[in-house]
């Protein structure tokens, strides 16, 4: 994956998976978009499932880095909500890549492991920010997840804005 072709494949696959959906995108389309052969794709990733997991892992790493930069400036659970509101590639119309992928991928798919790890990391960060209060963590995490899902279905930030207000009241 560290080859130029592997990086290009991952970038093109990431765009296609997010824009069109994981199951709708075939390996031939990914290879064509990256300007390589299907053999190169399989040489780099072994399978579409491994490529999907790499896409989700890269998305998590980029998003996590963005979140940590923002938390370094303002260490607050409200910053987590703000990050979902402000992230430059959180598409209002398509919503959360992890929620979308979870809806598409079958049990046992390696991408589902990455999705769970991502959601557990977000939940863990909320727990850290609220001092380990399990009940409050669960309320805030569910509030955030619901608001993120709403953003993807409605195409607006209204749910996240409202959720942030509720979160603010809960942490006071």
Steps between C-alpha positions, in 0.01 A plus 500: 500500500795731548571496126388794289246274329367382836462857624323601179269200522410584857430864416281416201323220689436738790330750272296234323396315816385819668331649194337189356494242778726205568288228342426710190869541418684214335870432488509570126362849557750567777790377289385711204465811719852445636645432154619151589397143429284279719809284550678800652207555735513137613881514528470804727201399711423134440124553490231763482416426864856587605482818292171595669659449843799711393263774380318504833823490699644792302177693545513436875864608523438823312186581698665405831797724427264788424307434823819488709622830353173664596498341847853627560362851454178444697483178708122473535235248404333785312808510277413147388159624386662805339742276312211318335351836408821642357691209348589598143405169342197402699251526217165636615310300241673168542572501871736285701716261299505255790122493543458459125756220486340323798171495310666338200751254639403149612596352834853366488624758249838643607363851456252442781793459741629843398154651539468361854850621589415848371174522693666361815777760467247783475307360797827465694597857427162622625549292816843653554364851453218450753722338760385143447133553592355195321139614495588845370737348244228271369246784475744728319620227264147400404404864459799555271440186293134584451581856399766379255251256346243776474751720320547229241130445444382861508802670350510775762684569822177568694522175695865551589431858604214384725705208634784736589259714701373193689859382555589842639215476749597144598863584573421808709 
